[in-house]
Amino acid sequence: MDHERELLMIPGPTMVSPRVLRALAKPILSHGAAEFTEAYTETLRLQKSLFMTSGTPFLISGSGTLGMEAAAANLVENGDRVLCIENGFFGEKWQEIVPGHGGVADRLTFEWGKAVDLKLVKERLGKGGYKAVFVEHVDTSTGIGNPIEEIGKLVKGTDALYVVDSVCGIGGMPLKMDEWGIDFCLSGSQKAIGAPPGLSLFCLNEKAWKAIEARKTPIADYYTNLKRWRPIMEDPKKYFATPATGMVLGMLEALKIIHEEGLEARWKRHALFSKAFQAGIKGMGLTSFPDEKSLAHTLSVPKLPESVKGSEFRAAIGKFNVITAGGLGAVADKTIRVGHMGSDMVNDITATLSAMEMALHQLGYVKEPGAGVGAAMKVFAKA
Ligand SMILES: Cc1ncc(COP(=O)(O)O)c(C=O)c1O
């Protein structure tokens, strides 16, 4: 198969703009070269504006998980109670990460794909004594979008630090770090930001820094100790560990593209993609797995018909050069996950829906292909 022409429609990594690819193809720069340190400074400035914060931005080699680890390693100490709000595979990671740094994970679990019940969050927060609250913006396992602003309002009334994993949200859905009271927000390069995998991005505000300064015990980690990284983020001419120079140039280009498009316009584009994709799914006779009132805009997770297995479907659609991701957990073979974010365009969405219908036709489910892609086209035509 010609990978250069395939549509990579998984929920990350996503396809990136040729502008980003050209930036990645530049000769390797010294990490001390002015061309690089100036580019790093500009990248961090644009990152802050993407996160809508006046806090400190961090851009470090690693994946999204590094940001999760950094949050726990720096903010959590022995015996600290952490409220972990979970409704999918990625939210469930906190209960493994938090105890690794001495914390006690108090899990507030909702069924996978079901919306967070704010009443229960309020009730649990009312018990008091939490050092931090951890939650996902979008849980990419099910396509659920969580009410980050509303949870922020509840956390505001407590002393807890508010930590949000926006690996699959920022750059595609509204996320206003300062306005929503988020103290530590993390993301990854490879999803709605539209850069390749390999960089971990996060920002911390003053409240988070104060908590780090007030620690009773030293931070045990070496690489994720943010006190060691902070001087480099404030002045990229300094050294702690070699930055991924080429990746930073790719990220700079991706962030420039975001700011040229404008955040509001980008959020609207992703909302439209989601609306069109949902119409497409329904048009071909499928339903969506996550709670329809709380859909993420960056991906869709359709349920497959009883007669079709996820692995069969993905093989069939792969023949049309469209790559989708399998479901996770208990719904692994009953759902598929399709990313529609970052640098994706209207034509990528309609091509994916038409390939889905052709695959389902070959598998004996769709009799007359075209109704799904037609429904999506109507949404785009009206917009
Ligand atoms: C919501 C969420 N959190 C965390 C992660 C982990 O990120 P990474 O795979 O880049 O380490 C992912 C990855 O898909 C994710 O979707």
The ligand as an SDF file (V2000), in Angstrom:
LIG
                    3D

 16 16  0  0  0  0  0  0  0  0999 V2000
   -6.6350   11.5260   26.5610 C   0  0  0  0  0  0  0  0  0  0  0  0
   -5.2840   10.9190   26.4350 C   0  0  0  0  0  0  0  0  0  0  0  0
   -4.4490   11.0020   27.4680 N   0  0  0  0  0  0  0  0  0  0  0  0
   -3.2120   10.5010   27.4130 C   0  0  0  0  0  0  0  0  0  0  0  0
   -2.7670    9.8520   26.2880 C   0  0  0  0  0  0  0  0  0  0  0  0
   -1.3980    9.3010   26.2560 C   0  0  0  0  0  0  0  0  0  0  0  0
   -0.6540    9.9950   25.3250 O   0  0  0  0  0  0  0  0  0  0  0  0
    0.5990    9.3350   24.5950 P   0  0  0  0  0  0  0  0  0  0  0  0
    0.1230    8.1130   23.9120 O   0  0  0  0  0  0  0  0  0  0  0  0
    1.0610   10.4120   23.6680 O   0  0  0  0  0  0  0  0  0  0  0  0
    1.5890    9.0350   25.6650 O   0  0  0  0  0  0  0  0  0  0  0  0
   -3.6010    9.7250   25.1870 C   0  0  0  0  0  0  0  0  0  0  0  0
   -3.1690    9.0140   23.9660 C   0  0  0  0  0  0  0  0  0  0  0  0
   -3.9030    8.7580   23.0680 O   0  0  0  0  0  0  0  0  0  0  0  0
   -4.8890   10.2850   25.2690 C   0  0  0  0  0  0  0  0  0  0  0  0
   -5.7210   10.2100   24.2270 O   0  0  0  0  0  0  0  0  0  0  0  0
  1  2  1  0
  2  3  1  0
  2 15  2  0
  3  4  2  0
  4  5  1  0
  5  6  1  0
  5 12  2  0
  6  7  1  0
  7  8  1  0
  8  9  2  0
  8 10  1  0
  8 11  1  0
 12 13  1  0
 12 15  1  0
 13 14  2  0
 15 16  1  0
M  END
$$$$
